[in-house]
Amino acid sequence: MRMNRPGRKRLSWLLGAALLAGVAGCATTGGEGGGGSVVDARSVVPKAEVDTEERRRARIRLELAAGYYQQRNYSVALDELRQALTIDPDYGAAYGMLGLVYMDLNENELADQSFRKALTLMPTNPELNNNYGWFLCRTGRQAESLPYFEKAASDPLYQTPARPLYAAGICMRQMKDDEKALAYLHRAFQIEPGDAVTLYNLADIYLMRRDGERAHFYSQRLLRTYQPTAQMLWQGLRIARLRGDSVEFESLASQLRRGFPTSPEANLLAQERFGD
């Protein structure tokens, strides 16, 4: 069965339709191999610091808060962050994590204040710039987000420079500016050609443009690299249909029916609603 071929990376994150189609939605966190995150709580915690005793104690609280945030235990994460900032009121990373928590709680004013405070203390930190950019994107301030994504991507020491670029691409898709979206996504692809979010969005744009060959290139790269989700299979079979490839269409349709029989995509397939 195609989904079980060795060497395919298993996605440990959800290819959320809201995120991947470029509609404002919750960012996924954590990823395997190809990334897939727009924000990552673990990266907010600095990996190396010259600690005072206060900073060391605050850092322990921040690490605990990051763990609770990953578990979506927001109330405990907030408590740990408040304790961290009581110990060390100038701890920029703690304010950055506070911004993430408030963002997920849709407390937008508090999130904005927290991110801005973090950036006054750590203005060049690429993770903070990326996360604030994503917050702006999520809250309808897409044009304002771009300088923050660019600043994050331009940091030569940033370990995940493709992330702010594909995030900027998603923001441009929200603004219906597919030309700018493609420019950002192609830059992300050049840096990290195996990133799933980049591949999915590139395939989706070219599918919408009815450019079957380009859409197929990115979709097939995605399907060969990762164990497919229902969304990936649905995208792939729509591309196969556009290209008139009945063999590939039936293969992907079969995988969708068998692997995800109760999914919305399987229901659309049964109704032959391909969005043409």
HELIX and SHEET records of a PDB file:
HELIX    1   1 ARG A    2  ASN A    4  5                                   3    
HELIX    2   2 ALA A   17  LEU A   20  1                                   4    
HELIX    3   3 ALA A   41  VAL A   44  1                                   4    
HELIX    4   4 GLU A   53  GLN A   70  1                                  18    
HELIX    5   5 TYR A   74  ILE A   87  1                                  14    
HELIX    6   6 GLY A   92  ASP A  104  1                                  13    
HELIX    7   7 ASN A  108  LEU A  121  1                                  14    
HELIX    8   8 PRO A  126  ARG A  138  1                                  13    
HELIX    9   9 GLN A  142  ALA A  153  1                                  12    
HELIX   10  10 ALA A  162  GLN A  174  1                                  13    
HELIX   11  11 ASP A  178  ILE A  191  1                                  14    
HELIX   12  12 ALA A  196  MET A  208  1                                  13    
HELIX   13  13 GLY A  212  THR A  225  1                                  14    
HELIX   14  14 ALA A  230  ARG A  243  1                                  14    
HELIX   15  15 SER A  246  GLY A  259  1                                  14    
HELIX   16  16 PRO A  264  ALA A  270  1                                   7    
END                                                                             
